[in-house]
Amino acid sequence: MRTWLGHDENGDLYLPNVEANGGGYRLSKSMNSDWYRFRQLAGSGLNRDASDRRARLEAALELVTGMPFSNIGPGRYAWNSWHQREMIDAIVDVAHALAGICQQDGDLPAVRRAI
């Protein structure tokens, strides 16, 4: 796993060696993912009344290219089912919020894209 994830731009491992007194595996703080970025955009888009709310929610949905973990073989990551459910729920929440904003703006093509 450590080799597969590789190193960041500073040469540090994305999955550092476990410290005996720290306990457990932890990803490097420099590790990033589409899910991390989605949550940032969705959180700032759902939790504010800013003028860029629509743009943030649209940017979050642009990261979605299909069902989470759908490109992974069956049974490979059986532990991920609750992560997958959490992701799907968040995607639906963002799509619903964005559709509402677009409907208020009178932009029906954008409502269709959101849902």
C-alpha positions as a printed Julia matrix, in Angstrom:
115×3 Matrix{Float64}:
   0.0    0.0     0.0
   2.79   2.4     0.93
   4.53   1.81   -2.4
   1.27   2.11   -4.33
   0.44   5.5    -2.76
   3.98   6.79   -3.25
   5.52  10.06   -2.12
   4.41  13.69   -2.02
   6.29  16.59   -3.63
   8.65  16.74   -0.64
   9.54  13.05   -0.93
   7.56  12.11    2.19
   5.43   8.96    2.15
   1.68   9.44    1.75
   1.34   6.53    4.18
   4.13   7.08    6.72
   5.55   4.28    8.82
   3.63   3.64   12.01
   5.16   5.17   15.12
   5.3    2.69   17.97
   3.87   5.17   20.47
   1.46   6.88   17.99
  -0.53   3.77   17.19
  -2.35   3.01   13.97
  -1.94   4.02   10.36
  -2.53   7.57    9.26
  -2.32   9.16    5.84
   0.0   12.11    5.43
  -1.54  15.56    5.8
  -0.4   16.22    2.23
  -2.63  13.38    0.95
  -5.58  14.68   -1.04
  -8.44  13.15   -2.99
 -11.5   14.1    -5.01
 -13.61  13.19   -1.98
 -11.63  15.58    0.23
 -12.04  18.36   -2.35
 -15.75  17.52   -2.79
 -16.31  17.84    0.95
 -14.52  21.21    1.05
 -16.56  22.6    -1.83
 -19.83  21.08   -0.62
 -19.3   22.28    2.93
 -18.58  25.83    1.89
 -21.43  25.75   -0.63
 -24.05  24.29    1.71
 -23.13  26.27    4.8
 -23.1   29.83    3.59
 -25.19  32.47    1.95
 -22.35  33.69   -0.23
 -22.74  34.74   -3.82
 -20.42  31.93   -4.91
 -22.59  29.21   -3.33
 -23.84  27.97   -6.7
 -20.34  27.92   -8.19
 -18.98  25.9    -5.26
 -21.77  23.33   -5.47
 -21.34  23.04   -9.24
 -17.6   22.55   -8.78
 -18.27  19.83   -6.2
 -20.6   17.95   -8.56
 -18.12  18.25  -11.43
 -15.83  15.97   -9.41
 -18.46  13.22   -9.48
 -17.97  10.87  -12.42
 -20.07   7.91  -11.29
 -20.99   5.88   -8.25
 -18.24   5.96   -5.62
 -15.95   2.91   -5.78
 -17.75   1.59   -8.86
 -14.47   1.03  -10.71
 -13.18  -1.38   -8.06
 -13.72  -5.11   -8.36
 -16.5   -6.67   -6.27
 -15.42  -7.69   -2.79
 -12.05  -5.94   -3.06
 -12.87  -3.3    -0.49
 -15.86  -4.79    1.32
 -15.19  -2.47    4.26
 -16.06   0.58    2.16
 -19.84   0.12    2.04
 -20.56   2.71    4.73
 -18.08   5.14    3.1
 -19.86   4.6    -0.2
 -23.26   5.27    1.39
 -21.94   8.44    3.06
 -20.57   9.66   -0.27
 -23.8    8.96   -2.15
 -25.83  10.76    0.52
 -23.54  13.81    0.32
 -23.69  13.87   -3.48
 -27.51  13.74   -3.38
 -27.6   16.55   -0.8
 -25.41  18.76   -2.99
 -27.41  17.95   -6.14
 -30.66  18.76   -4.33
 -29.33  22.06   -2.95
 -27.91  23.06   -6.32
 -31.15  22.2    -8.11
 -33.03  24.44   -5.68
 -30.66  27.35   -6.28
 -30.87  26.92  -10.05
 -34.66  26.71   -9.89
 -34.78  29.99   -7.94
 -32.52  31.5   -10.62
 -34.95  30.27  -13.3
 -32.2   28.17  -14.92
 -34.07  24.97  -15.74
 -31.26  23.4   -17.85
 -28.98  23.74  -14.81
 -31.66  22.13  -12.62
 -31.67  19.12  -14.98
 -27.86  18.91  -14.91
 -27.83  19.05  -11.11
 -30.21  16.17  -10.71
